[in-house]
């Protein structure tokens, strides 16, 4: 019986045997991943090698260098344009400042012209009379405020080549104070003056606010004490 069983097992009619692997599934996947990775690396190497052989890498490097050069050129142009814009803005601000200054100077010049016109009118009214000698022309006096009198006058010497005059002038205001006659001279006394052809004189005289000023008189006295010119104006 045993012999029959042994012979059956060892004969061609014996049952088929199947050999199966006992590796775990994670190990199998790892081996498979390594195989795919090796294949991908080999394919990438082959691609790079073929590209280098074909000259593609060299052309890409040249193109990259050109692109970098172009980018740098564009940056330089942008910086130059920005510099020009900044310069233009600075020039515009400077021009505006200059225009404002010119406007102020123009206004000042207009004011000076008006003042000169006023002086010209004043001098035109003070044209010397016929003849030669020293004269007080167009004495003017006005009350600025209660207790203050402003005066101005022009002293002139007529003639072709008059000698220099040195002397002094006296000014006296007259009127009433509390219903009584009242006079007032310059507190500092006679004021020195010198001129060859003309001299413009102006000043202020303080007086009691209650005083009523009616006339103002000016006398010009030479160095010897002689009265050379006089004029009186009514208020």
LORODREN-904860 format. One line per 2 residues: their letters; for each residue x, y, z of N, C-alpha, C. Coordinates in nm, 4 decimals. Each point is the difference from the previous one (the first is absolute). Layout:
REM LORODREN-904860
a	X Y Z X Y Z X Y Z | ...
This chain:
REM LORODREN-904860
xx	0.0837 -0.1209 0.0000 -0.0837 0.1209 0.0000 0.0862 0.1246 0.0000 | 0.0969 -0.0002 0.0848 0.0911 0.1135 0.0085 0.0781 0.0134 -0.1302
xx	0.0311 -0.1085 -0.0570 0.0751 0.0060 -0.1246 -0.0813 0.0613 -0.1104 | -0.1221 -0.0281 -0.0041 -0.0880 0.0556 -0.1022 -0.0125 0.1520 0.0166
xx	-0.0120 0.0399 0.1220 -0.0110 0.1450 0.0239 0.1276 0.0720 -0.0388 | 0.1145 -0.0596 0.0325 0.1273 0.0619 -0.0328 0.0189 0.0071 -0.1496
xx	-0.0392 -0.1051 -0.0695 0.0150 -0.0020 -0.1431 -0.0934 0.0988 -0.0675 | -0.1164 0.0136 0.0550 -0.0951 0.0967 -0.0590 0.0530 0.1413 0.0119
xx	0.0599 0.0294 0.1135 0.0512 0.1344 0.0214 0.1188 0.0308 -0.0891 | 0.0793 -0.0971 -0.0256 0.1199 0.0210 -0.0779 -0.0218 -0.0154 -0.1494
xx	-0.1161 -0.0418 -0.0392 -0.0258 -0.0233 -0.1409 -0.0494 0.1273 -0.0669 | -0.0208 -0.0097 -0.1317 -0.0472 0.1163 -0.0781 -0.1386 0.0407 0.0413
xx	-0.0740 -0.0903 0.0446 -0.1382 0.0296 0.0381 -0.0100 0.0619 0.1386 | 0.1143 0.0316 0.0570 -0.0038 0.0618 0.1347 -0.0621 0.1397 -0.0077
xx	-0.0563 0.0529 0.1068 -0.0622 0.1371 0.0003 0.1025 0.1089 -0.0262 | -0.0415 0.1149 -0.0767 0.0876 0.1129 -0.0353 0.0286 0.0857 0.1229
xx	0.1278 0.0345 0.0121 0.0404 0.0853 0.1133 0.0194 0.1449 -0.0480 | -0.0443 0.1011 0.0782 0.0109 0.1433 -0.0314 0.0865 0.0666 0.1055
xx	0.1103 0.0678 -0.0459 0.0902 0.0712 0.0933 -0.0395 0.1472 0.0026 | -0.0353 0.0485 0.1076 -0.0434 0.1390 0.0170 0.0997 0.0772 0.0858
xx	0.0159 0.1284 -0.0319 0.0913 0.0863 0.0771 -0.0665 0.0401 0.1307 | 0.0801 0.0109 0.0959 -0.0522 0.0412 0.1317 0.0440 0.1407 0.0385
xx	0.0408 0.0904 -0.1054 0.0391 0.1390 0.0315 -0.1224 0.0832 0.0388 | 0.0126 0.0888 0.0983 -0.1144 0.0866 0.0382 -0.0296 0.1005 -0.1107
xx	-0.1263 0.0486 -0.0042 -0.0426 0.0976 -0.1009 0.0773 0.1325 0.0076 | 0.0302 0.0566 0.1154 0.0783 0.1250 0.0010 0.1349 -0.0136 -0.0649
xx	0.0646 -0.1176 0.0224 0.1314 -0.0217 -0.0611 -0.0136 -0.0092 -0.1503 | -0.1078 -0.0674 -0.0423 -0.0230 -0.0094 -0.1441 -0.0173 0.1390 -0.0625
xx	-0.0814 0.0893 0.0640 -0.0218 0.1344 -0.0540 0.1291 0.0822 -0.0008 | 0.0814 -0.0181 0.1036 0.1268 0.0727 0.0053 0.0905 -0.0403 -0.1133
xx	0.0067 -0.1333 -0.0231 0.0831 -0.0480 -0.1108 -0.0523 0.0535 -0.1328 | -0.1315 -0.0009 -0.0147 -0.0594 0.0514 -0.1227 0.0289 0.1482 -0.0191
xx	-0.0076 0.0798 0.1107 0.0293 0.1437 -0.0083 0.1444 0.0239 -0.0362 | 0.0914 -0.0773 0.0559 0.1417 0.0139 -0.0347 0.0226 -0.0290 -0.1469
xx	-0.0706 -0.1017 -0.0497 0.0149 -0.0327 -0.1413 -0.0471 0.1133 -0.0890 | -0.1183 0.0576 0.0332 -0.0506 0.1134 -0.0780 0.0920 0.1213 0.0110
xx	0.0506 0.0269 0.1206 0.0908 0.1137 0.0169 0.1260 -0.0156 -0.0794 | 0.0552 -0.1188 0.0022 0.1212 -0.0237 -0.0780 -0.0276 0.0201 -0.1484
xx	-0.1142 -0.0475 -0.0432 -0.0360 0.0161 -0.1409 -0.0159 0.1477 -0.0362 | -0.0680 0.0794 0.0899 -0.0187 0.1433 -0.0268 0.1325 0.0729 -0.0026
xx	0.0910 -0.0322 0.0946 0.1312 0.0633 0.0017 0.0767 -0.0314 -0.1262 | -0.0078 -0.1255 -0.0416 0.0681 -0.0392 -0.1227 -0.0568 0.0747 -0.1207
xx	-0.1345 0.0184 -0.0039 -0.0628 0.0727 -0.1113 0.0400 0.1473 0.0015 | 0.0042 0.0647 0.1216 0.0393 0.1394 0.0099 0.1438 0.0203 -0.0437
xx	0.0857 -0.0934 0.0416 0.1406 0.0099 -0.0410 0.0129 -0.0104 -0.1505 | -0.0768 -0.0922 -0.0547 0.0048 -0.0161 -0.1447 -0.0497 0.1257 -0.0708
xx	-0.1052 0.0657 0.0569 -0.0532 0.1228 -0.0610 0.1012 0.1138 0.0076 | 0.0617 0.0189 0.1177 0.0980 0.1066 0.0146 0.1209 -0.0252 -0.0883
xx	0.0402 -0.1255 -0.0050 0.1155 -0.0329 -0.0831 -0.0296 0.0270 -0.1471 | -0.1206 -0.0399 -0.0411 -0.0375 0.0242 -0.1391 -0.0129 0.1497 -0.0298
xx	-0.0530 0.0773 0.0971 -0.0140 0.1449 -0.0210 0.1354 0.0674 -0.0083 | 0.0939 -0.0457 0.0823 0.1335 0.0571 -0.0050 0.0672 -0.0318 -0.1318
xx	-0.0235 -0.1253 -0.0476 0.0577 -0.0384 -0.1292 -0.0600 0.0842 -0.1120 | -0.1297 0.0263 0.0092 -0.0673 0.0770 -0.1054 0.0291 0.1492 0.0080
xx	0.0632 0.0517 0.1078 0.0315 0.1424 0.0136 -0.1125 0.0834 0.0547 | -0.1062 -0.0609 0.0532 -0.1124 0.0776 0.0527 0.0381 0.0761 0.1258
xx	0.0809 -0.0618 0.0839 0.0383 0.0672 0.1250 0.0826 0.1248 -0.0285 | 0.0876 -0.0087 -0.0984 0.0849 0.1146 -0.0339 -0.0840 0.1155 -0.0531
xx	-0.0981 -0.0304 -0.0833 -0.0870 0.1056 -0.0511 -0.0835 0.0632 0.1095 | -0.0467 -0.0828 0.0939 -0.0798 0.0548 0.1104 0.0830 0.0924 0.0865
xx	0.1274 -0.0346 0.0217 0.0865 0.0862 0.0803 0.0240 0.1328 -0.0698 | 0.0222 -0.0046 -0.1314 0.0204 0.1251 -0.0753 -0.1246 0.0879 0.0047
xx	-0.1154 -0.0642 -0.0146 -0.1250 0.0754 0.0040 -0.0227 0.0607 0.1382 | 0.0330 -0.0757 0.1056 -0.0138 0.0517 0.1361 0.0921 0.1193 0.0230
xx	0.1225 -0.0091 -0.0534 0.0931 0.1128 0.0133 -0.0527 0.1228 -0.0731 | -0.0577 -0.0177 -0.1182 -0.0570 0.1124 -0.0738 -0.1177 0.0621 0.0745
xx	-0.0828 -0.0884 0.0583 -0.1142 0.0510 0.0759 0.0460 0.0806 0.1204 | 0.1044 -0.0475 0.0668 0.0522 0.0756 0.1144 0.0559 0.1346 -0.0437
xx	0.0694 0.0019 -0.1119 0.0525 0.1267 -0.0531 -0.1132 0.0961 -0.0342 | -0.1068 -0.0501 -0.0602 -0.1144 0.0831 -0.0362 -0.0688 0.0556 0.1239
xx	-0.0127 -0.0856 0.1024 -0.0619 0.0461 0.1256 0.0825 0.1115 0.0628 | 0.1334 -0.0156 0.0001 0.0861 0.1037 0.0565 -0.0107 0.1298 -0.0787
xx	-0.0081 -0.0127 -0.1348 -0.0150 0.1203 -0.0827 -0.1312 0.0719 0.0303 | -0.1074 -0.0770 0.0145 -0.1295 0.0601 0.0323 0.0027 0.0663 0.1367
xx	0.0687 -0.0619 0.0967 0.0124 0.0624 0.1321 0.0762 0.1313 -0.0076 | 0.1087 0.0011 -0.0786 0.0772 0.1235 -0.0157 -0.0847 0.1093 -0.0647
xx	-0.0779 -0.0370 -0.1027 -0.0864 0.0994 -0.0648 -0.1059 0.0519 0.0969 | -0.0541 -0.0899 0.0820 -0.0997 0.0441 0.0978 0.0616 0.0964 0.1005
xx	0.1221 -0.0293 0.0456 0.0665 0.0896 0.0945 0.0292 0.1352 -0.0644 | 0.0424 -0.0004 -0.1271 0.0241 0.1277 -0.0689 -0.1292 0.0794 -0.0154
xx	-0.1077 -0.0694 -0.0345 -0.1292 0.0687 -0.0140 -0.0460 0.0573 0.1335 | 0.0213 -0.0778 0.1087 -0.0384 0.0499 0.1319 0.0834 0.1209 0.0398
xx	0.1306 -0.0042 -0.0343 0.0868 0.1142 0.0297 -0.0445 0.1241 -0.0770 | -0.0350 -0.0183 -0.1276 -0.0473 0.1136 -0.0804 -0.1302 0.0556 0.0570
xx	-0.0894 -0.0896 0.0443 -0.1264 0.0452 0.0583 0.0245 0.0780 0.1283 | 0.0932 -0.0488 0.0839 0.0315 0.0717 0.1233 0.0603 0.1364 -0.0294
xx	0.0879 0.0053 -0.1002 0.0613 0.1281 -0.0375 -0.1055 0.0973 -0.0527 | -0.0916 -0.0511 -0.0807 -0.1061 0.0868 -0.0532 -0.0885 0.0523 0.1122
xx	-0.0301 -0.0853 0.0968 -0.0824 0.0440 0.1126 0.0726 0.1056 0.0811 | 0.1312 -0.0191 0.0215 0.0780 0.0994 0.0733 0.0053 0.1325 -0.0750
xx	0.0192 -0.0079 -0.1331 0.0017 0.1233 -0.0795 -0.1343 0.0706 0.0038 | -0.1082 -0.0772 -0.0004 -0.1330 0.0594 0.0055 -0.0212 0.0722 0.1332
xx	0.0427 -0.0633 0.1096 -0.0117 0.0650 0.1302 0.0839 0.1266 0.0060 | 0.1223 -0.0076 -0.0557 0.0869 0.1182 -0.0012 -0.0627 0.1119 -0.0823
xx	-0.0592 -0.0374 -0.1139 -0.0642 0.1010 -0.0851 -0.1182 0.0647 0.0717 | -0.0768 -0.0817 0.0729 -0.1119 0.0572 0.0746 0.0487 0.0953 0.1072
xx	0.1080 -0.0407 0.0714 0.0555 0.0874 0.1032 0.0505 0.1304 -0.0608 | 0.0698 -0.0122 -0.1140 0.0497 0.1199 -0.0673 -0.1149 0.0890 -0.0461
xx	-0.1067 -0.0621 -0.0488 -0.1156 0.0777 -0.0447 -0.0649 0.0736 0.1169 | -0.0092 -0.0664 0.1147 -0.0553 0.0661 0.1182 0.0868 0.1188 0.0422
xx	0.1337 -0.0202 -0.0034 0.0896 0.1098 0.0363 -0.0142 0.1162 -0.0977 | -0.0092 -0.0331 -0.1297 -0.0161 0.1061 -0.0999 -0.1318 0.0744 0.0196
xx	-0.1040 -0.0748 0.0374 -0.1285 0.0656 0.0264 0.0108 0.0955 0.1171 | 0.0678 -0.0440 0.1066 0.0196 0.0875 0.1156 0.0830 0.1221 -0.0372
xx	0.1075 -0.0223 -0.0790 0.0828 0.1128 -0.0422 -0.0790 0.0968 -0.0878 | -0.0874 -0.0547 -0.0854 -0.0817 0.0855 -0.0847 -0.0946 0.0852 0.0837
xx	-0.0612 -0.0631 0.0997 -0.0880 0.0772 0.0872 0.0771 0.1072 0.0753 | 0.1198 -0.0353 0.0468 0.0815 0.0988 0.0695 0.0403 0.1133 -0.0935
xx	0.0340 -0.0361 -0.1259 0.0369 0.1028 -0.0966 -0.1186 0.0916 -0.0308 | -0.1200 -0.0598 -0.0094 -0.1182 0.0827 -0.0231 -0.0226 0.0970 0.1159
xx	0.0203 -0.0490 0.1240 -0.0154 0.0884 0.1152 0.1045 0.1113 -0.0028 | 0.1240 -0.0352 -0.0405 0.1039 0.1028 -0.0086 -0.0315 0.1016 -0.1089
xx	-0.0569 -0.0484 -0.1110 -0.0370 0.0931 -0.1075 -0.1069 0.0979 0.0478 | -0.0982 -0.0547 0.0732 -0.1040 0.0893 0.0535 0.0600 0.1028 0.0950
xx	0.0955 -0.0453 0.0832 0.0647 0.0944 0.0914 0.0797 0.1052 -0.0764 | 0.0687 -0.0433 -0.1074 0.0760 0.0961 -0.0808 -0.0917 0.0982 -0.0714
xx	-0.1163 -0.0509 -0.0436 -0.0951 0.0918 -0.0622 -0.0474 0.1043 0.1000 | -0.0227 -0.0469 0.1241 -0.0382 0.0963 0.1025 0.1090 0.1016 0.0256
xx	0.1262 -0.0469 0.0029 0.1112 0.0942 0.0202 0.0130 0.0946 -0.1184 | -0.0223 -0.0552 -0.1199 0.0096 0.0852 -0.1183 -0.1055 0.1102 0.0034
xx	-0.1215 -0.0401 0.0375 -0.1039 0.1025 0.0120 0.0351 0.1050 0.1044 | 0.0614 -0.0502 0.1088 0.0396 0.0949 0.1063 0.1061 0.0958 -0.0514
xx	0.0999 -0.0529 -0.0739 0.1054 0.0857 -0.0506 -0.0508 0.0932 -0.1099 | -0.0938 -0.0482 -0.0797 -0.0540 0.0869 -0.1048 -0.0716 0.1207 0.0593
xx	-0.0626 -0.0213 0.1148 -0.0656 0.1138 0.0650 0.1004 0.0944 0.0644 | 0.1246 -0.0476 0.0106 0.1006 0.0803 0.0690 0.1017 0.0600 -0.0954
xx	-0.0401 0.0228 -0.1234 0.0917 0.0623 -0.0937 0.0387 0.1378 0.0504 | 0.1255 0.0302 -0.0053 0.0450 0.1290 0.0552 -0.0543 0.1180 -0.0797
xx	-0.0209 0.1063 0.0701 -0.0457 0.1237 -0.0647 0.1171 0.0645 -0.0733 | -0.0316 0.0995 -0.0825 0.1048 0.0689 -0.0753 0.0930 0.0709 0.0964
xx	0.1253 0.0083 -0.0368 0.0973 0.0656 0.0847 0.0892 -0.1025 0.0672 | 0.0940 0.0464 0.0817 0.0929 -0.0848 0.0687 -0.0155 0.0181 0.1501
xx	0.0483 -0.1018 0.0771 -0.0054 0.0086 0.1442 -0.0639 -0.1242 0.0602 | -0.0037 -0.0047 0.1332 -0.0577 -0.1123 0.0737 -0.1482 0.0263 0.0230
xx	-0.0815 -0.1067 -0.0159 -0.1442 0.0152 0.0185 -0.0569 -0.1283 0.0603 | -0.1077 0.0154 0.0771 -0.0763 -0.1124 0.0534 -0.1170 -0.0216 -0.0929
xx	-0.0091 -0.1188 -0.0565 -0.1034 -0.0279 -0.0966 -0.1014 -0.0980 0.0585 | -0.1283 0.0335 -0.0184 -0.1125 -0.0889 0.0313 0.0114 -0.0635 0.1375
xx	-0.0003 0.0837 0.1013 -0.0075 -0.0523 0.1365 -0.1371 -0.0648 0.0208 | -0.0008 -0.1225 0.0512 -0.1231 -0.0734 0.0254 -0.0029 -0.0451 0.1454
xx	-0.1180 0.0076 0.0619 -0.0182 -0.0434 0.1381 -0.1378 -0.0625 0.0138 | -0.0080 -0.1091 0.0748 -0.1279 -0.0673 0.0215 0.0003 -0.0676 0.1355
xx	-0.1190 -0.0095 0.0580 -0.0165 -0.0649 0.1285 -0.0167 -0.1497 -0.0227 | 0.0963 -0.0770 0.0504 -0.0054 -0.1452 -0.0138 -0.1022 -0.0595 0.0959
xx	-0.0003 0.0492 0.1227 -0.0902 -0.0440 0.1058 0.0003 0.1078 0.1065 | -0.0928 -0.0029 0.0922 -0.0009 0.1033 0.1046 0.1328 0.0034 0.0752
xx	0.0632 0.1172 -0.0022 0.1270 0.0157 0.0701 0.1217 -0.0246 -0.0855 | -0.0163 -0.0191 -0.1309 0.1160 -0.0255 -0.0861 -0.0187 0.0696 -0.1336
xx	0.1010 0.0760 -0.0414 -0.0013 0.0754 -0.1247 0.1151 -0.0494 -0.0878 | -0.0279 -0.0268 -0.1266 0.1022 -0.0418 -0.0963 0.0223 0.1132 -0.0997
xx	0.1287 0.0278 -0.0294 0.0325 0.1068 -0.0945 0.1063 -0.0493 -0.0981 | 0.0018 0.0619 -0.1183 0.1038 -0.0251 -0.0992 0.0145 0.1239 -0.0877
xx	0.1202 0.0183 -0.0540 0.0278 0.1168 -0.0837 0.1210 -0.0298 -0.0854 | 0.0227 0.0869 -0.0979 0.1148 -0.0120 -0.0883 0.0735 0.1335 -0.0005
xx	0.1283 -0.0066 0.0318 0.0851 0.1185 -0.0052 0.0787 -0.0044 -0.1296 | -0.0010 0.1117 -0.0736 0.0646 0.0031 -0.1306 0.0826 0.1266 -0.0146
xx	0.1119 -0.0176 -0.0724 0.0828 0.1143 -0.0397 -0.0025 0.0083 -0.1518 | -0.0429 0.1071 -0.0511 -0.0025 0.0191 -0.1448 0.1310 0.0599 -0.0454
xx	0.0236 -0.0141 -0.1272 0.1251 0.0522 -0.0549 0.0743 -0.1096 -0.0735 | 0.1000 0.0415 -0.0778 0.0751 -0.0954 -0.0794 0.0936 -0.0844 0.0851
xx	0.0749 0.0588 0.0890 0.0956 -0.0729 0.0832 -0.0030 0.0585 0.1399 | -0.1059 -0.0249 0.0758 -0.0094 0.0597 0.1333 0.1038 -0.0598 0.0952
xx	0.0453 0.0816 0.0919 0.0941 -0.0472 0.1017 -0.0748 -0.0816 0.1042 | 0.0724 -0.0878 0.0682 -0.0636 -0.0827 0.1021 -0.0463 0.0868 0.1157
xx	-0.1246 -0.0240 0.0393 -0.0583 0.0750 0.1123 0.0022 -0.0886 0.1247 | 0.0469 0.0600 0.1102 -0.0014 -0.0662 0.1292 -0.0655 0.0927 0.1015
xx	-0.1008 -0.0487 0.0664 -0.0712 0.0818 0.0984 -0.0911 -0.0891 0.0831 | -0.1156 0.0556 0.0339 -0.0974 -0.0757 0.0792 -0.1386 0.0543 -0.0316
xx	-0.0989 -0.0804 0.0381 -0.1378 0.0459 -0.0209 -0.0767 -0.0091 0.1321 | -0.0931 0.0945 0.0142 -0.0868 0.0038 0.1166 -0.1431 -0.0245 -0.0444
xx	-0.0762 -0.0712 0.0820 -0.1409 -0.0258 -0.0304 -0.0814 0.0358 0.1236 | -0.1111 0.0721 -0.0253 -0.0853 0.0430 0.1108 -0.1463 -0.0179 -0.0384
xx	-0.0744 -0.0679 0.0877 -0.1443 -0.0163 -0.0178 -0.0706 0.1014 0.0882 | -0.1096 0.0552 -0.0502 -0.0752 0.1021 0.0745 -0.1483 -0.0311 -0.0100
xx	-0.0727 0.0376 0.1064 -0.1449 -0.0229 0.0037 -0.0550 0.0415 0.1338 | -0.0944 -0.0770 0.0505 -0.0611 0.0310 0.1287 0.0001 -0.1247 0.0874
xx	0.0056 0.0240 0.1313 -0.0073 -0.1077 0.0986 -0.0856 0.0502 0.1158 | -0.1122 -0.0668 0.0207 -0.0962 0.0415 0.1024 -0.0485 0.1430 -0.0249
xx	-0.0154 0.0354 -0.1275 -0.0521 0.1305 -0.0370 0.1022 0.1102 0.0048 | 0.1269 -0.0311 0.0209 0.1042 0.1022 0.0094 0.1027 -0.0226 -0.1102
xx	0.0671 0.1058 -0.0424 0.1042 -0.0148 -0.1019 0.1076 -0.0986 0.0485 | 0.0496 -0.0754 -0.0983 0.0959 -0.1057 0.0371 0.0983 -0.0205 -0.1139
xx	0.1274 -0.0184 0.0352 0.1050 -0.0287 -0.0985 0.0884 -0.1122 0.0546 | 0.0637 -0.0704 -0.0957 0.0887 -0.1112 0.0376 0.1067 -0.0145 -0.1069
xx	0.1291 -0.0025 0.0435 0.1127 -0.0212 -0.0905 0.0494 -0.1449 0.0141 | 0.0948 -0.0341 -0.0818 0.0583 -0.1343 0.0092 0.0661 -0.0173 0.1363
xx	-0.0285 -0.1089 0.0690 0.0581 -0.0181 0.1341 0.1527 -0.0002 -0.0014 | 0.0594 -0.0534 -0.1048 0.1460 -0.0060 -0.0064 0.0609 0.1292 -0.0522
xx	-0.0810 0.1016 -0.0297 0.0511 0.1262 -0.0499 0.0255 -0.0042 -0.1481 | 0.0663 0.1016 -0.0566 0.0286 0.0044 -0.1435 0.0810 -0.1233 -0.0441
xx	-0.0338 -0.0523 -0.1182 0.0639 -0.1193 -0.0528 0.0987 0.0367 -0.1108 | 0.1205 -0.0607 0.0016 0.1000 0.0339 -0.1026 -0.0435 -0.0515 -0.1372
xx	0.0453 0.0702 -0.1021 -0.0321 -0.0388 -0.1367 0.1088 0.0516 -0.0914 | 0.0284 -0.0798 -0.1063 0.0973 0.0422 -0.1010 -0.0487 -0.0497 -0.1346
xx	0.0242 0.0805 -0.1044 -0.0411 -0.0376 -0.1348 0.0763 0.0820 -0.1014 | 0.0018 -0.0544 -0.1232 0.0595 0.0756 -0.1095 -0.1086 0.0442 -0.0980
xx	-0.0881 -0.0915 -0.0358 -0.1097 0.0361 -0.0892 -0.1354 -0.0199 0.0671 | -0.0206 -0.1139 0.0638 -0.1274 -0.0201 0.0687 0.0193 -0.1002 0.1133
xx	-0.0935 0.0053 0.0930 -0.0013 -0.0938 0.1127 -0.1448 -0.0170 0.0452 | -0.0401 -0.1229 0.0153 -0.1356 -0.0305 0.0466 0.0031 -0.0224 0.1503
xx	-0.0906 0.0654 0.0703 -0.0028 -0.0065 0.1469 -0.1401 -0.0435 0.0426 | -0.0056 -0.0926 0.0943 -0.1283 -0.0407 0.0564 0.0211 -0.0429 0.1444
xx	-0.1090 0.0077 0.0781 0.0083 -0.0367 0.1403 -0.1365 0.0072 0.0661 | -0.0002 -0.0209 0.1319 -0.1233 0.0041 0.0784 0.0184 0.0922 0.1201
xx	-0.1087 0.0596 0.0394 -0.0003 0.0890 0.1150 -0.1133 -0.0411 0.0929 | 0.0345 -0.0392 0.1216 -0.1004 -0.0370 0.1002 -0.0464 0.1253 0.0742
xx	-0.1306 0.0084 0.0229 -0.0571 0.1170 0.0672 -0.1167 -0.0466 0.0867 | -0.0503 0.0863 0.0894 -0.1149 -0.0383 0.0832 -0.1197 -0.0381 -0.0869
xx	-0.0665 -0.1083 0.0366 -0.1130 -0.0463 -0.0801 -0.1132 0.1017 -0.0020 | -0.0109 0.0834 0.1033 -0.1080 0.0994 0.0055 0.0317 0.1248 -0.0814
xx	0.1245 0.0131 -0.0463 0.0381 0.1199 -0.0749 -0.0596 -0.0049 -0.1401 | -0.0378 0.1176 -0.0485 -0.0524 0.0153 -0.1356 0.1074 0.0692 -0.0825
xx	0.0648 -0.0755 -0.0920 0.1077 0.0547 -0.0812 -0.0622 0.0690 -0.1210 | 0.0378 0.1270 -0.0191 -0.0553 0.0767 -0.1111 0.1035 0.0292 -0.1076
xx	0.1250 0.0256 0.0403 0.1049 0.0302 -0.0978 0.1293 -0.0702 0.0402 | 0.0826 -0.0240 -0.1020 0.1343 -0.0538 0.0201 0.0949 0.0871 -0.0810
xx	0.1060 0.0481 0.0644 0.0958 0.0891 -0.0654 0.1398 -0.0621 0.0059 | 0.0742 0.0130 -0.1119 0.1373 -0.0480 -0.0088 0.0891 0.1178 -0.0363
xx	0.1142 0.0099 0.0695 0.1010 0.1013 -0.0322 0.1339 -0.0686 -0.0163 | 0.0716 0.0376 -0.1075 0.1332 -0.0535 -0.0263 0.1007 0.1088 0.0331
xx	0.0963 -0.0339 0.0861 0.0972 0.0965 0.0509 0.1391 -0.0468 -0.0404 | 0.0828 0.0918 -0.0478 0.1359 -0.0347 -0.0391 0.0906 -0.0053 0.1212
xx	0.1292 -0.0277 -0.0264 0.0949 -0.0154 0.1105 0.0261 0.1298 0.0745 | -0.0330 0.1132 -0.0594 0.0204 0.1298 0.0649 -0.1221 0.0460 0.0766
xx	-0.1083 -0.0754 -0.0053 -0.1205 0.0381 0.0709 -0.1005 0.0750 -0.0841 | 0.0277 0.0158 -0.1281 -0.0918 0.0723 -0.0858 -0.1086 -0.0922 -0.0548
xx	-0.1216 0.0514 -0.0115 -0.1126 -0.0767 -0.0538 0.0099 0.0023 -0.1520 | 0.0160 -0.1178 -0.0589 0.0162 -0.0090 -0.1440 -0.1308 -0.0338 -0.0714
xx	-0.0900 -0.0688 0.0679 -0.1288 -0.0339 -0.0627 -0.1014 -0.0301 0.1108 | -0.1254 0.0230 -0.0344 -0.1075 -0.0264 0.0953 -0.1280 -0.0338 -0.0766
xx	-0.0851 -0.0786 0.0621 -0.1300 -0.0323 -0.0597 -0.0952 -0.0436 0.1099 | -0.1275 0.0359 -0.0189 -0.1050 -0.0312 0.0971 -0.1142 -0.0696 -0.0732
xx	-0.0562 -0.1053 0.0619 -0.1101 -0.0728 -0.0567 -0.1124 -0.0047 0.1024 | -0.1239 0.0125 -0.0477 -0.1163 -0.0065 0.0876 -0.0615 -0.1402 -0.0048
x	-0.0481 -0.0450 0.1147 -0.0682 -0.1281 0.0078 -0.1506 0.0199 -0.0075
